[in-house]
Amino acid sequence: MTTHVVVVGAYGSAGVAAAQELADEEDVRLTLVDDGEPGGGLCILKGCMPSKEILSAGEHRFQARHDDRIEGVPEVDLESVVATKDDHVGNWAEHRRAAVRTLADRENVEFLHRTARFVDDRTLSVGDREIEADYVVVATGSTVNVPDLNGLDEVDYATSADVLDATEFPDSGVVMGFGYVGLELVPYLVEAAEMDVTVIEHDDYPLDEADEAFRATMLDLYREEFDVDVLTNTYEQSVEESADGGVRLRVRRGGPTDGRRETVEADELFLFTGRRPAVSDLGLENTPLDPGTGWVADTMQARDDERVFVPGDANGHEPILHVAKEQGFLTAENILRHRAGESLEPYRNVHHHVIFSGLGVYPFARVGASEEALATEDRDYVAVTREASDDGVFATKAVPRGLAKLVADADDGTVLGYQGLHYHADAMAKTMQVAVETGMDVREIPDRAYHPTTPEILDGLIREASEQVD
């Protein structure tokens, strides 16, 4: 008996992963639906890939400006930056669309370039058709999270997507949102667009997932290296248009209700307040599905319908590209398990995040557990920290700041986690992922520096941790 699976959001990372896995099953009929124009998924079109394109231009200017051996400060040609980005993004998106077209060439797969909307339990309206499915995969990704702030619907603001396409910027901006989107794009506004930028930060420091030393270092880097005015412990109260056509943001410094009142004025408001699941236009009100807290289990199965699966950004669990792909593959496997009456597998992953903070000159990477998380557990561990300034190679490359930390089990030496906030930390994350996910003993990792290179910071961590375990 053939099982019919409809994948809504087939161009996205989670949707295409689920589709590729299920298409190999002879007794599965697939209907792939996506209304994306031109199509290609968020990461390719408006997310992680185009953002790295534009950041690289700012990175080159920043490094030239901070290297005393180089005279003069180059200008960033924003029109060239955007044109190059668009060209590359177009190629990447076509590659994704081609993958979907290749799937649709199979006898058991159909692709519909249409909008899908639920009209009943697992029944979708797609164009002029109604399609009934045995299973539905909702992989519709995410959209910009617009906070509920008095006056926000009456002023113009720019989102991350607007920044990616902009070829000119005003003189000043105020930023709401200092998570991974803000940490990546704020330095671009300063370096490439040469703007004066003020950032609103609710806590003492940005970067919630990091240990405090990394959070403090990140704040110092943005204030001192990028000249960003970061207002910590500050909360937005309202926003309005100013007399000169800019924005006036009213805030409280020190607390959301009892802090002192201040006003921040700028030419433009930038909204980097994260993302939320893009499920509001799916017609979920016509189904038992209620997209509230806990509506999707770790198996990717919807709480209110065991035959609906929601991988990727749409479930709101962890909006990261590699997570979406892994959840897409797991969704396909769990659909087959459910059909066979078998137990479903939960999604479990080792924490593995990279934020291209500081224009990628000072990226942050975390793999595995943080020391602050381990401190709450009944477990003996060793934690060693090394400053970038401890290794002269960082100074030779004119990137002298930053730090790294390694945590390992105190008894058996198992590597439990790594954090890095320094030049090339993003590239080192893969090495440390191998160490963490394979449960390597820190004492068995080779301590071998072939010649002065930035991974010497890892050698130092491994050496110090090994001594403490012994």
C-alpha positions in Angstrom: 0.0 0.0 0.0 1.4 3.4 -1.0 1.8 6.1 1.6 1.1 9.7 0.4 3.3 12.4 2.0 2.9 16.1 1.3 5.9 18.3 2.1 5.0 22.0 2.5 8.1 24.1 2.1 10.0 21.9 -0.3 12.6 24.5 -1.2 13.9 24.9 2.3 16.7 23.0 4.0 14.4 20.9 6.2 11.8 20.2 3.5 14.3 19.2 0.8 16.1 16.9 3.2 12.9 15.1 4.2 11.9 14.8 0.5 15.2 13.4 -0.6 15.1 10.7 2.1 11.5 9.7 1.3 11.8 9.8 -2.4 13.9 6.6 -2.3 11.0 4.7 -0.8 9.2 2.8 -3.6 5.9 2.7 -1.7 5.9 6.4 -0.8 4.2 9.0 -3.1 5.4 12.5 -2.6 3.8 15.8 -3.3 6.2 18.7 -2.8 4.7 22.2 -2.5 6.4 25.5 -2.3 5.4 29.0 -3.5 8.8 30.5 -3.2 9.7 33.0 -6.0 12.3 32.4 -7.3 12.6 29.8 -4.5 15.6 28.4 -2.8 15.0 28.6 1.0 15.7 31.3 3.6 19.3 30.4 4.3 20.2 30.8 0.6 18.1 33.8 -0.3 18.0 36.0 2.8 19.9 34.2 5.6 23.3 32.8 6.4 24.8 32.6 2.9 24.1 36.1 1.6 25.0 37.6 5.0 28.5 36.0 4.9 28.9 37.5 1.4 28.4 41.1 2.6 30.3 40.6 5.9 33.4 39.6 4.0 33.6 43.1 2.4 33.4 44.7 5.8 36.0 42.2 7.1 38.6 43.3 4.6 38.1 47.0 5.4 38.3 46.3 9.1 41.5 44.3 8.9 43.2 46.9 6.7 42.1 49.7 9.0 43.5 47.9 12.1 46.8 46.9 10.5 49.5 49.5 11.1 51.6 48.0 8.2 49.0 49.2 5.7 48.5 52.9 4.7 45.1 54.3 3.9 41.6 53.0 4.5 39.8 51.4 1.6 36.2 52.2 0.7 33.5 49.6 0.4 31.6 49.7 -2.9 28.2 48.8 -1.7 26.7 48.4 -5.2 29.5 45.9 -6.0 28.9 44.1 -2.7 25.2 43.7 -3.4 25.7 42.8 -7.1 28.3 40.1 -6.3 26.0 38.8 -3.5 23.0 38.6 -5.8 25.0 36.8 -8.5 26.3 34.1 -6.0 22.9 33.8 -4.3 21.3 33.2 -7.7 23.6 30.4 -8.4 23.1 28.7 -5.0 19.3 29.1 -5.3 19.2 27.6 -8.8 21.2 24.6 -7.4 18.5 24.1 -4.8 15.7 24.4 -7.3 17.5 22.0 -9.6 17.6 19.5 -6.7 13.8 19.8 -6.3 13.2 19.5 -10.1 15.4 16.3 -10.1 13.2 14.9 -7.4 10.1 15.8 -9.3 11.3 13.8 -12.3 10.8 10.6 -10.4 7.6 8.7 -11.0 6.5 8.9 -7.4 7.2 12.6 -6.9 5.2 15.7 -7.9 6.2 19.3 -7.4 3.6 22.1 -7.2 4.8 25.7 -7.3 1.8 26.9 -5.4 0.7 28.1 -1.9 -0.7 25.4 0.4 -3.2 25.9 3.1 -4.9 23.4 5.4 -8.7 23.1 5.0 -9.1 20.0 7.2 -7.0 17.4 9.0 -4.1 16.6 6.6 -6.2 18.0 3.7 -4.6 20.9 1.9 -5.8 23.4 -0.7 -3.1 23.8 -3.3 -4.1 26.0 -6.2 -7.4 24.7 -7.5 -6.8 21.3 -6.0 -7.6 19.7 -2.6 -5.0 17.1 -1.6 -5.5 14.5 1.1 -2.3 13.1 2.7 -1.4 10.3 5.0 1.3 12.4 6.4 2.1 16.2 6.1 5.5 17.7 6.6 5.3 21.4 7.6 8.7 22.9 6.7 7.8 26.5 6.1 10.7 28.0 7.9 10.6 31.3 9.8 9.9 35.0 9.3 11.0 38.2 11.0 9.9 38.5 14.6 8.3 41.9 15.0 8.0 42.8 18.7 4.9 44.3 20.3 6.2 47.9 20.8 4.1 51.0 21.0 4.4 53.0 17.8 6.3 50.4 15.8 3.5 50.0 13.3 3.7 53.7 12.5 7.4 54.0 11.7 9.6 52.6 9.0 12.3 50.1 10.0 14.8 48.0 8.2 15.2 44.2 8.8 18.2 42.0 8.0 16.8 41.3 4.6 16.8 45.1 3.9 20.4 45.3 5.0 21.5 42.5 2.6 20.1 44.5 -0.4 21.0 48.0 0.6 23.4 50.0 -1.5 23.2 53.2 0.6 22.6 53.9 4.3 21.9 57.0 6.4 24.4 58.5 8.8 23.0 56.9 12.0 20.9 54.0 13.2 19.5 52.5 16.4 19.3 48.7 16.6 16.7 46.6 18.5 18.0 43.0 18.9 21.5 41.9 19.7 21.3 38.2 19.2 23.1 36.4 16.4 21.5 38.6 13.7 22.5 41.8 15.5 26.0 40.5 16.4 26.6 39.8 12.7 25.1 42.8 11.0 25.9 45.6 13.4 29.6 45.6 12.6 28.7 45.7 8.9 26.7 48.8 9.4 29.6 50.4 11.1 32.4 49.2 8.9 30.9 49.0 5.4 28.2 51.6 5.7 30.2 53.8 8.0 27.3 54.5 10.3 27.1 55.7 13.9 25.2 52.8 15.6 23.5 52.6 19.0 22.4 49.1 20.1 19.7 48.3 22.8 20.7 45.3 24.9 18.4 44.1 27.6 21.0 42.2 29.7 24.5 43.0 31.1 26.0 41.4 28.0 25.0 39.9 24.7 25.5 36.2 23.7 23.4 34.3 26.2 24.8 30.8 25.3 28.4 31.7 26.2 30.2 31.8 29.6 30.4 35.2 31.1 34.0 35.9 30.2 33.1 35.5 26.5 30.1 37.7 26.8 32.1 40.4 28.5 34.8 40.1 25.8 32.3 40.3 23.0 30.8 43.5 24.5 34.3 45.1 24.8 35.1 44.2 21.2 32.1 45.9 19.9 32.6 49.0 22.0 36.3 49.3 21.5 37.1 47.8 18.0 33.9 48.8 16.2 32.9 51.9 18.2 29.3 50.7 18.8 27.4 52.4 21.5 25.8 49.5 23.3 23.2 50.5 25.9 23.1 47.5 28.4 20.2 46.8 30.8 18.0 49.0 28.5 14.5 48.3 27.5 12.4 49.8 24.7 9.2 51.6 25.7 7.9 53.2 22.5 9.1 54.6 19.2 7.9 57.4 17.0 9.0 59.4 13.9 11.2 62.4 14.7 10.7 65.9 13.2 13.5 65.3 10.6 12.1 62.0 9.4 14.2 59.8 11.5 13.1 57.8 14.6 12.9 58.6 18.3 13.1 55.5 20.5 12.1 56.0 24.2 13.8 53.6 26.6 14.4 52.8 30.2 17.9 52.3 31.5 18.3 49.9 34.4 15.0 48.1 34.2 11.8 47.7 32.1 9.6 49.5 34.6 11.7 51.3 37.1 14.7 52.4 35.1 15.4 56.0 34.2 13.9 57.3 31.0 16.0 58.3 28.1 15.5 59.0 24.4 17.6 57.7 21.5 17.4 59.4 18.1 18.7 58.1 14.8 18.1 58.3 11.1 16.9 54.8 10.9 15.6 51.9 13.1 17.0 48.5 12.5 15.0 45.5 13.7 17.3 42.5 14.4 14.9 40.9 16.9 15.2 37.3 15.7 12.7 35.1 13.9 9.5 33.2 14.6 7.9 30.2 12.9 6.2 31.0 9.6 3.0 29.2 10.2 0.4 31.9 10.6 -0.9 31.6 7.0 -1.2 27.8 6.8 -4.8 27.6 7.9 -3.9 25.7 11.1 -7.2 27.0 12.6 -8.9 24.4 10.3 -7.0 21.6 12.1 -6.4 20.5 15.7 -2.9 22.0 15.4 -2.2 24.7 17.9 1.2 26.3 17.3 1.9 27.3 20.9 4.6 26.3 23.4 5.5 22.7 23.0 3.4 22.0 19.9 6.2 20.0 18.3 7.9 17.1 20.1 11.6 16.2 19.9 10.5 13.5 17.4 9.4 16.4 15.1 5.9 15.1 15.5 3.1 17.6 16.1 1.5 17.3 19.6 -2.0 17.6 18.2 -1.7 15.3 15.1 0.6 12.3 15.1 0.7 12.3 11.3 2.0 15.9 11.0 5.7 16.5 11.3 7.3 20.0 11.7 11.1 20.1 11.2 13.4 23.1 10.9 12.7 26.8 11.8 8.9 26.2 11.7 9.0 24.3 15.0 10.8 27.1 16.8 13.2 24.8 18.6 16.6 25.8 17.2 16.6 28.0 14.0 20.0 26.9 12.6 20.7 25.6 9.1 22.4 22.4 10.0 19.8 21.6 12.6 17.0 22.1 10.0 18.7 19.6 7.7 19.2 17.0 10.4 15.6 17.4 11.6 14.4 17.0 8.0 16.2 13.7 7.6 14.9 12.5 11.0 11.4 13.5 10.0 11.5 11.2 7.0 12.9 8.3 9.1 10.2 8.9 11.8 7.4 8.9 9.3 8.6 5.5 8.1 8.9 4.3 11.7 5.3 5.6 12.5 3.9 3.8 9.5 5.6 0.6 10.6 4.2 0.9 14.1 7.7 1.4 15.6 8.9 3.8 18.3 10.0 7.2 17.0 13.5 8.6 17.6 13.9 12.0 19.2 16.2 14.7 17.8 19.3 14.9 19.9 22.3 17.0 18.8 25.5 18.2 20.4 25.4 22.0 20.7 27.3 23.3 17.7 26.9 27.0 16.9 29.0 29.5 15.1 28.2 33.2 15.1 30.2 35.4 12.6 30.5 38.2 15.1 33.0 41.0 14.6 32.6 40.6 10.8 34.1 37.1 11.0 37.4 38.6 12.3 36.3 37.7 15.8 33.8 34.9 15.4 32.3 33.0 18.3 32.0 29.2 18.3 30.6 26.8 20.9 30.6 23.1 20.7 29.2 20.9 23.4 28.7 22.0 27.0 29.7 25.3 28.5 31.4 25.6 31.9 28.4 27.4 33.4 26.1 24.6 32.3 28.5 21.9 33.8 28.7 23.9 37.1 25.0 23.1 37.7 25.5 19.4 37.3 27.0 16.9 39.8 30.1 16.3 37.7 33.8 16.8 38.2 35.4 18.6 35.3 38.4 20.7 34.5 38.2 24.0 32.6 41.1 25.8 31.0 41.1 29.2 29.3 43.6 30.7 27.0 43.9 34.2 25.7 44.6 34.9 22.1 47.4 37.2 23.3 49.1 34.1 24.8 50.0 33.0 21.3 52.0 35.5 19.3 50.6 34.2 16.0 47.4 36.3 16.6 49.5 39.5 16.9 51.4 38.7 13.7 48.0 38.6 11.9 46.9 41.9 13.6 44.0 40.1 15.4 45.4 40.1 18.9 42.2 39.8 21.0 40.0 37.0 22.1 40.0 33.8 24.2 39.2 30.1 24.1 38.1 27.6 26.7 38.1 23.8 26.9 36.2 21.7 29.4 36.9 18.0 30.1 35.8 15.3 32.5 38.2 15.4 35.5 38.3 11.6 35.8 38.5 10.2 32.3 39.5 13.2 30.3 36.5 13.2 27.9 36.3 16.5 26.0 32.9 18.0 27.0 33.0 21.4 25.3 34.8 24.2 23.6 34.2 27.9 23.2 36.2 30.2 21.1 36.0 34.0 20.5 38.9 34.8 18.3 40.3 34.8 14.8 39.6 31.5 13.0 37.4 30.1 15.8 34.8 29.3 13.2 37.2 27.0 11.4 38.4 25.3 14.6 34.8 24.4 15.5 34.8 21.4 13.3 37.9 20.0 14.9 36.4 20.4 18.3 33.1 18.9 17.2 35.0 15.7 16.3 36.6 15.7 19.7 33.4 16.3 21.6 31.0 14.0 19.6 33.5 11.1 19.5 34.1 11.4 23.2 37.9 11.8 22.8 40.2 11.8 25.8 41.9 15.1 25.9 45.2 13.3 26.7 45.0 11.3 23.5 44.6 14.4 21.2 48.0 15.0 19.5 49.8 18.1 20.7 51.6 19.0 17.5 52.0 22.4 16.0 53.6 22.1 12.6 54.6 25.8 12.5 53.1 29.0 14.0 49.4 28.9 13.1 46.2 30.1 14.9 45.3 26.5 16.0 48.1 26.8 18.5 45.5 28.1 20.8 43.9 24.6 20.7 47.3 23.0 21.4 47.6 25.2 24.5 44.2 24.2 25.8 44.7 20.5 25.2 48.1 20.6 26.9 46.8 22.5 29.9 43.7 20.3 30.3 45.7 17.1 30.0 48.0 18.2 32.8 45.0 19.0 35.0 43.3 15.6 34.3 46.6 13.8 35.1 
